[in-house]
Amino acid sequence: MRVKTPLFLTALVLLSFLLVALALPRGTRATLAGLSLGSGVAALVLMAFASVLGARWKLVESAFGGLDRVYETHKWLGVWALAFASVHLVFKAGMPGWETAAIIDLPSFLVRLLRQLSFVALMLIVLLALNRKIPYRTWRWWHKLSGPLFVVVVLHWLSFKTPIVLASPAGAWLALAATLGIVAAFYKLLLYPYLSNHAEYRITQVVPGPSAVKLVMAPTGEGLGFKAGQFAFISIGEPGLREPHPFTIASAGEPGEPVQFVIRALGDYTGTLVAKAAVGMLAEVHAPFGRFARPTQAVREVWIAGGVGISPFIAWLDDTHAGDLERVTLFNFQTPGRAFPSSEEVEALARARGVQYVPMLVGIDSTAFQDRFAQLAQTAGPDGLVVCFCGPRGLLDHVRRAMARHHVPERQLRYEFFEFR
């Protein structure tokens, strides 16, 4: 059972407000001052755990069911942290009758400056994370400031006069969150490149396609182990390509064997990569990540790919250890003239493994898909059909509606978030 975003956020916020309420005099808990103080604590805690989620620790990834889920939660932690910080800024977090003291004494002008800077820091972090128009290279380097900026928020808490003493449950909660957040931030900033699981690879084959490219890389040393459907962060040692970027591994193999990536030009970084990738380039690969795996039990499997979302399914087809592929139907949604690898190439691979292949050059609302999907749902039964999806979020919404029309439960859907930013 994985940790889900709404429950995780709600638990952090409720615990923060509860512990703050216990630290306040009884008659002052349900006041705007109490709301402001609770919101400030909640904002700091959410920021701290956003930092923890951003460290890419394996334990955290396992708890959330995949790094894609981790980053989805990470985004919402930042959004809600900004919302609670705004409430904290608007209303005064103090009132007559409170016994207040700062944990560390700083000059009053510096305390005020830290208060303003902490809000600006949080606003900057969130806006940078959500603004998809910022070039990836610029976005990544600005986002590296989130760790030092979080320290500013912690200093604001330590220098702010508050009724929360460090020895209280609320103080211990804040100290724990702040410590975890700082450790995670500086691990990601300074230690991650050296301590994370990574290896050097060399590009051995470049196959160009329409606004896309297939890269085959061979390890220069021991290499990495991975499962079909997982993804990696690639950093190519060339100007303009050094920023690590996530790509699904479109092959299956053991440590030491080559890996394959199918990459489409969807932005500034991927556009540069598709144009400049060449045989002989060295790349640092951090892997494996992701929990997108085939179902172990199903009467029928439906695989639905959209665009470059075909990558994990190519890896599943390439996995020589995989069995029961005769129960699989693969729908491959591609824009005419932009399919890569070609539909014929994917079809040949699918038929060699006994998979029913259905190329889709029309919309998901077409009768070609709807009738075939209805037939599969009727044959397998709602609880016997498992749907595996990889593609744009808009296409996922249509898949959910198709499942609902045929009473296929949501729990029968497996998917990976297609975008991190």
Secondary structure, 3 states (H helix, E strand, C coil): CCCCHHHHHHHHHHHHHHHHHHHCCHHHCCCHHHHHHHHHHHHHHHHHHHHHHCCCCHHHHHHHCCHHHHHHHHHHHHHHHHHHHHHHHHCCCCCCCCCCECCCCCCHHHHHHHHHHHHHHHHHHHHHHHCCCCCHHHHHHHHCCHHHHHHHHHHHHHHCCECCCCCCHHHHHHHHHHHHHHHHHHHHHHHHHHHCCEEEEEEEEEEEECCEEEEEEEECCCCCCCCCCCEEEEEECCCCCCCCEEEEECCCCCCCCCEEEEEECCCHHHHHHHHHCCCCCEEEEEEEECCCCCCCCCCEEEEEEEHHHHHHHHHHHHCCCCCCHHHEEEEEECCCCCCCCCHHHHHHHHHHCCCEEEEECCCCCCHHHHHHHHHHHHHHCCCCEEEEEECCHHHHHHHHHHHHHCCCCHHHEEECCCCCC
